[in-house]
Amino acid sequence: MPTYQWLQKVSTTANTLFARGSEPRLRIANISYDHQGDYFCKVTNYISGVERTIESEPITIQVIGKF
């Protein structure tokens, strides 16, 4: 079975990554401005005993609302 990891890239000098989910579909409860940014999904699977990993194209989440 593949494993999923949704990562949020934070624009800092170190380009920090935050893990935000481990399911095939990203769900964010109680979203806040901290969740804004670029996200991508990293999927890993073993095929014939060899680890295979692929990353999705990034998506951008923008939070709009009151502070």
C-alpha positions as CSV (number, residue, x, y, z in Angstrom):
1,M,0.0,0.0,0.0
2,P,1.3,3.5,-0.8
3,T,1.9,6.0,2.0
4,Y,0.9,9.7,1.5
5,Q,2.4,12.8,3.0
6,W,1.0,16.3,2.5
7,L,3.7,18.8,3.0
8,Q,3.4,22.6,3.4
9,K,6.4,24.6,2.2
10,V,7.0,27.7,4.2
11,S,9.0,30.5,2.6
12,T,11.9,31.0,5.0
13,T,15.6,31.0,4.4
14,A,15.6,27.3,5.2
15,N,12.4,26.5,3.2
16,T,10.9,24.7,6.1
17,L,8.4,21.9,5.4
18,F,5.4,21.0,7.7
19,A,3.7,17.7,7.5
20,R,-0.1,18.5,7.2
21,G,-1.7,15.1,6.4
22,S,-1.2,11.4,5.6
23,E,-4.3,10.5,3.7
24,P,-4.8,10.5,-0.1
25,R,-6.9,13.7,0.2
26,L,-5.8,16.7,2.2
27,R,-8.3,17.9,4.8
28,I,-7.6,20.9,7.0
29,A,-9.9,21.5,10.0
30,N,-9.9,24.9,11.8
31,I,-7.9,26.5,9.1
32,S,-5.9,29.6,10.0
33,Y,-3.5,32.0,8.3
34,D,-0.7,29.6,9.3
35,H,-2.0,27.2,6.7
36,Q,-1.5,29.6,3.8
37,G,1.2,28.5,1.4
38,D,2.3,26.0,-1.2
39,Y,1.4,22.3,-0.6
40,F,2.5,19.1,-2.4
41,C,1.8,15.4,-1.9
42,K,4.6,12.9,-1.6
43,V,3.6,9.3,-2.3
44,T,5.9,6.4,-1.5
45,N,5.4,2.7,-2.4
46,Y,7.5,-0.4,-2.7
47,I,7.5,-2.1,-6.1
48,S,9.4,-5.4,-6.4
49,G,11.2,-4.5,-3.2
50,V,12.3,-1.1,-4.5
51,E,11.1,2.1,-2.8
52,R,9.5,4.5,-5.3
53,T,8.6,8.1,-4.5
54,I,6.8,10.7,-6.5
55,E,5.8,14.3,-5.6
56,S,2.7,16.1,-7.0
57,E,2.8,19.5,-8.6
58,P,2.4,22.2,-5.9
59,I,-0.9,23.8,-5.1
60,T,-1.4,27.1,-3.3
61,I,-3.8,27.7,-0.5
62,Q,-4.8,31.2,0.3
63,V,-6.9,32.0,3.5
64,I,-9.2,34.9,3.3
65,G,-11.1,36.3,6.2
66,K,-10.9,38.3,9.5
67,F,-7.9,38.2,11.7
